[in-house]
Amino acid sequence: MATGLRILIASPLGKVISGPLQSTFDDVTVSVASTDDELTAMISGTVRYDVVAADLIWNKPELEWQFDGLDVIDRLRQAERPAPVLLATQNHSMEIDHLEEARLRPEVFGVIPKADGLAAIIDGLRSAALGKRLPPPPVARPDRTPLYELFSDRRGQTAARLAGAIAAGRATDNASLARVAKVSPSTANKVTSHYLGPIMLQRREHDEQLPLTQGAIYRWCGLHARYLISWCRRNGHSDVLG
């Protein structure tokens, strides 16, 4: 391994593995960012890191709804400090939407389940630092279009704003939805027929034999709330979150 390796661990529990990493690699600098502010300080105005390992979902109550591994990728891009990123997962169903986006982000060089142990993380860091990508993880639903892609155009962004307002618990009916999402009442009235309903049907997340009701829309937003809030936060729509 080349000397002078710089590794950044972005995780609330990053210090747990920083010691073993220091012992494993020769001439290595391991930095740990356990908060958004620490991450920003560590990547601003410094030499870029050779590889970054980040938790996909930050397992800390006060952070897990405010910051995640996709934020880490965006922060690196905003600071113009690109680096190969490894994402550590807990293999929870709540990570599926995040993983569907992560697979499409060029910065992501691999995804490693934490259950695979420290040796897998070390091997992954070594490979990523050498510019080698890990085999992509299996797709949970190959027949389903990621929300990340469905939110990419103008209609998709409106759908995401509506979904984010609902997921954040700030909308209880179409009137409050229009107010919070800053859309016209007619747009809010079409949340089922034109915006979120078609997404649910396209992704096969609603039984077409059952009526597509407003209640079904709100339940769907609740199931995907973690990702919807993350997407809005990271894409300039945090105003709908409150």
Secondary structure, 3 states (H helix, E strand, C coil): CCCCEEEEEECCCCHHHHHHHHHHCCCEEEEEECCHHHHHHHHCCCCCCCEEEEECECCCCCCCCCCEHHHHHHHHHHCCCCCCEEEEECCCHHHHHHHHHHCCCCCEEEEEEHHHCHHHHHHHHHHHHCCCCCCCCCCCCCCCCCHHHHCCCHHHHHHHHHHHHHHCCCCCCHHHHHHHHCCCHHHHHCHHHHHHHHHHHHCCCCCCCCCCCHHHHHHHHHHCHHHHHHHHHHCCCHHHHC
